[in-house]
Amino acid sequence: MKRPWLVGFGLVGLLVITLGGTVAIGGTPIGWSAVYRVVGHHLLGVGGPIDPVTDRIVWNLRLPRALLAGLVGGGLAIIGVAMQTLVRNPLAEPYILGISSGASASASFFYLGFLPPVLSKSLTMSVAAFLGGLATITLVYLVARNGPRVSVARLLLAGVAMSALMGALTSFVTFSSPEPDKLRAVLFWLLGSLNGTRWAQLPIPAFTTIFGLGTLLVLARPLDAMLVGEESAQSLGMPVEALKRGLIVLAALVTGTLVAVSGAIGFVGLIVPHAVRLLVGIPHRRLVPLSFLVGALFLCWADLAARTLLPAQELPVGILTALCGVPFFLVLLRQRSYQFG
């Protein structure tokens, strides 16, 4: 029983070091002491004189981005846990119900000018993306509902179908766009980007992610019961249908919010839960918090690589998560000690 606690404390320490490193490393290297001095000055009012340029780089540019990377990575990881448990499928991930595809289509329509002027004037790109994801998951849920029950098979099939439809709409509007500069910008966003993050963008994703983490921790025992099947969980007194509806709503809220601020960053919610199961086993009271920490670490590292790998150029972070994640996932699946459910 000591192992999960040791792993957890180790991950927390590594995350603190990683956040410091992602702030210090960049096109303009900044010493660790300067990073801590800037943070201490803003949070505690301590520290000596601070160079204005260093202060702006650390506090206004890199630190908000690093924190958002942690929130997005952790949020996608815990929703990946929830989706894999909901459908009892190891290939499930946060985008399986079409939320990211709907958000991407809506954002593309908005940014490339395909929405009616009345709507485009009253929305921002993030709000448009969130509403698109919400509309998609609502339609998927209505299709999957069979009276008072939600069919998992229908849920998966409807999610795949809506993902394909939204992907086709996204391709159509990007192909039809006459403005190459806007097209490049929206394609960059569709592949996932944390560029330009500001403090004002953090409160909503922070609230929804922490809310999702807390909810899944409260539901740890029902989630464990769901892994053995709906009938078995129901025989243990678990409100299976209410739990399924709650997980769908939670996934829509957290995933829609995160996609709205970062674009569709793939593989985090698929890979991280499997890696954590290999470390600490299946129980959700361990799996959920440790998945949050590993997801935050993974995306912080990926984002750091995305902005430093090529000189004077930034890669979409979704490319890095795929390049790093897929080989790792394939190796993980070869581990004899690994099991799902």
HUFEN-V163475 format. One record per pair of residues at least 24 apart in sequence whose ideal C-beta (glycine too) atoms are under 8 Angstrom apart, sorted by sequence separation. I is the first residue (numbers start at 0). J is the second residue. If there is no record, write none. Layout:
i->I j->J
i->I j->J
This chain:
i->29 j->53
i->33 j->57
i->38 j->62
i->218 j->242
i->103 j->128
i->105 j->130
i->106 j->131
i->102 j->128
i->105 j->131
i->135 j->161
i->268 j->294
i->271 j->297
i->297 j->323
i->29 j->56
i->102 j->129
i->104 j->131
i->105 j->132
i->218 j->245
i->267 j->294
i->270 j->297
i->297 j->324
i->29 j->57
i->103 j->131
i->27 j->56
i->102 j->131
i->105 j->134
i->101 j->131
i->102 j->132
i->135 j->165
i->267 j->297
i->25 j->56
i->101 j->132
i->214 j->245
i->267 j->298
i->101 j->133
i->99 j->132
i->101 j->134
i->102 j->135
i->98 j->132
i->101 j->135
i->131 j->165
i->215 j->249
i->264 j->298
i->22 j->57
i->100 j->135
i->101 j->136
i->214 j->249
i->25 j->61
i->98 j->135
i->97 j->135
i->98 j->136
i->211 j->249
i->22 j->61
i->96 j->135
i->97 j->136
i->21 j->61
i->22 j->62
i->96 j->136
i->211 j->252
i->97 j->139
i->210 j->252
i->211 j->253
i->21 j->64
i->22 j->65
i->96 j->139
i->210 j->253
i->18 j->62
i->21 j->65
i->207 j->252
i->208 j->253
i->207 j->253
i->18 j->65
i->21 j->68
i->18 j->66
i->208 j->256
i->207 j->256
i->208 j->257
i->207 j->257
i->18 j->69
i->204 j->256
i->264 j->316
i->265 j->317
i->203 j->256
i->204 j->257
i->262 j->315
i->264 j->317
i->267 j->320
i->274 j->327
i->263 j->317
i->266 j->320
i->270 j->324
i->277 j->331
i->14 j->69
i->226 j->281
i->261 j->316
i->262 j->317
i->265 j->320
i->266 j->321
i->269 j->324
i->273 j->328
i->204 j->260
i->264 j->320
i->265 j->321
i->203 j->260
i->267 j->324
i->270 j->327
i->274 j->331
i->277 j->334
i->281 j->338
i->96 j->154
i->223 j->281
i->266 j->324
i->270 j->328
i->273 j->331
i->281 j->339
i->113 j->172
i->223 j->282
i->265 j->324
i->266 j->325
i->269 j->328
i->273 j->332
i->277 j->336
i->281 j->340
i->95 j->155
i->97 j->157
i->101 j->161
i->108 j->168
i->200 j->260
i->223 j->283
i->277 j->337
i->96 j->157
i->97 j->158
i->100 j->161
i->104 j->165
i->107 j->168
i->111 j->172
i->222 j->283
i->270 j->331
i->276 j->337
i->96 j->158
i->97 j->159
i->100 j->162
i->103 j->165
i->104 j->166
i->107 j->169
i->111 j->173
i->113 j->175
i->266 j->328
i->276 j->338
i->95 j->158
i->97 j->160
i->99 j->162
i->100 j->163
i->103 j->166
i->219 j->282
i->220 j->283
i->276 j->339
i->87 j->151
i->95 j->159
i->97 j->161
i->100 j->164
i->101 j->165
i->104 j->168
i->108 j->172
i->112 j->176
i->124 j->188
i->196 j->260
i->219 j->283
i->220 j->284
i->273 j->337
i->86 j->151
i->96 j->161
i->97 j->162
i->100 j->165
i->104 j->169
i->107 j->172
i->111 j->176
i->218 j->283
i->219 j->284
i->85 j->151
i->100 j->166
i->103 j->169
i->107 j->173
i->112 j->178
i->273 j->339
i->88 j->155
i->95 j->162
i->111 j->178
i->86 j->154
i->94 j->162
i->97 j->165
i->104 j->172
i->193 j->261
i->215 j->283
i->216 j->284
i->219 j->287
i->86 j->155
i->100 j->169
i->112 j->181
i->192 j->261
i->111 j->181
i->191 j->261
i->192 j->262
i->110 j->181
i->111 j->182
i->191 j->262
i->216 j->287
i->190 j->262
i->191 j->263
i->215 j->287
i->216 j->288
i->189 j->262
i->190 j->263
i->191 j->264
i->110 j->184
i->111 j->185
i->188 j->262
i->189 j->263
i->191 j->265
i->110 j->185
i->125 j->200
i->212 j->287
i->212 j->288
i->107 j->185
i->110 j->188
i->151 j->229
i->106 j->185
i->212 j->291
i->106 j->188
i->107 j->189
i->106 j->189
i->103 j->189
i->149 j->240
i->148 j->240
i->151 j->243
i->147 j->240
i->154 j->247
i->149 j->243
i->149 j->244
i->149 j->247
i->140 j->247
i->193 j->302
i->136 j->247
i->194 j->306
i->227 j->340
i->136 j->250
i->137 j->251
i->226 j->340
i->136 j->251
i->133 j->251
i->132 j->251
i->136 j->255
i->194 j->313
i->192 j->313
i->71 j->193
i->132 j->254
i->133 j->255
i->132 j->255
i->192 j->315
i->193 j->316
i->191 j->315
i->192 j->316
i->68 j->193
i->190 j->315
i->191 j->316
i->67 j->193
i->129 j->255
i->132 j->258
i->190 j->316
i->191 j->317
i->128 j->255
i->129 j->256
i->132 j->259
i->190 j->317
i->191 j->318
i->187 j->315
i->190 j->318
i->64 j->193
i->67 j->196
i->129 j->258
i->191 j->320
i->64 j->194
i->74 j->204
i->128 j->258
i->129 j->259
i->70 j->201
i->77 j->208
i->128 j->259
i->64 j->196
i->63 j->196
i->67 j->200
i->71 j->204
i->74 j->207
i->78 j->211
i->126 j->259
i->63 j->197
i->67 j->201
i->70 j->204
i->74 j->208
i->77 j->211
i->81 j->215
i->125 j->259
i->63 j->198
i->66 j->201
i->70 j->205
i->73 j->208
i->77 j->212
i->80 j->215
i->125 j->260
i->63 j->200
i->67 j->204
i->71 j->208
i->74 j->211
i->59 j->197
i->63 j->201
i->70 j->208
i->74 j->212
i->77 j->215
i->84 j->222
i->87 j->225
i->59 j->198
i->66 j->205
i->73 j->212
i->87 j->226
i->85 j->225
i->81 j->222
i->84 j->225
i->87 j->228
i->80 j->222
i->84 j->226
i->96 j->247
i->98 j->250
i->98 j->251
i->102 j->255
i->106 j->259
i->96 j->250
i->96 j->251
i->99 j->254
i->103 j->258
i->98 j->254
i->102 j->258
i->93 j->250
i->98 j->255
i->102 j->259
i->85 j->243
i->99 j->258
i->103 j->262
i->93 j->253
i->94 j->254
i->98 j->258
i->103 j->263
i->85 j->246
i->93 j->254
i->102 j->263
i->84 j->246
i->85 j->247
i->100 j->263
i->82 j->246
i->99 j->263
i->81 j->246
i->85 j->250
i->81 j->249
i->82 j->250
i->81 j->250
i->94 j->263
i->78 j->249
i->94 j->265
i->78 j->250
i->92 j->265
i->92 j->266
i->94 j->268
i->78 j->253
i->93 j->268
i->77 j->253
i->78 j->254
i->92 j->268
i->92 j->269
i->91 j->269
i->74 j->253
i->75 j->254
i->90 j->269
i->74 j->254
i->74 j->256
i->75 j->257
i->74 j->257
i->89 j->273
i->71 j->257
i->82 j->268
i->70 j->257
i->79 j->267
i->71 j->260
i->75 j->264
i->79 j->268
i->83 j->272
i->71 j->261
i->78 j->268
i->79 j->269
i->76 j->267
i->75 j->267
i->76 j->268
i->79 j->271
i->80 j->272
i->67 j->260
i->71 j->264
i->75 j->268
i->79 j->272
i->67 j->261
i->72 j->267
i->76 j->271
i->71 j->267
i->75 j->271
i->76 j->272
i->72 j->271
i->76 j->275
i->84 j->283
i->80 j->283
i->80 j->286
i->80 j->287
i->77 j->287
i->80 j->290
i->79 j->290
i->77 j->290
i->76 j->290
i->77 j->291
i->76 j->291
i->79 j->294
i->73 j->290
i->74 j->291
i->76 j->293
i->77 j->294
i->73 j->291
i->76 j->294
i->73 j->292
i->75 j->294
i->76 j->295
i->74 j->294
i->73 j->294
i->76 j->297
i->72 j->294
i->73 j->295
i->72 j->295
i->75 j->298
i->72 j->296
i->70 j->295
i->72 j->297
i->73 j->298
i->69 j->295
i->72 j->298
i->68 j->295
i->69 j->296
i->71 j->298
i->72 j->299
i->69 j->298
i->72 j->301
i->68 j->298
i->69 j->299
i->68 j->299
i->68 j->301
i->65 j->299
i->68 j->302
i->65 j->302
i->64 j->302
i->68 j->316
i->89 j->339
i->89 j->340
i->87 j->340
i->83 j->339
i->6 j->278
i->6 j->279
i->3 j->279
i->2 j->279
i->14 j->292
i->21 j->299
i->10 j->289
i->17 j->296
i->24 j->303
i->7 j->288
i->11 j->292
i->14 j->295
i->18 j->299
i->21 j->302
i->25 j->306
i->26 j->307
i->3 j->285
i->7 j->289
i->10 j->292
i->14 j->296
i->17 j->299
i->21 j->303
i->25 j->307
i->6 j->289
i->10 j->293
i->13 j->296
i->17 j->300
i->20 j->303
i->24 j->307
i->7 j->292
i->14 j->299
i->26 j->311
i->3 j->289
i->10 j->296
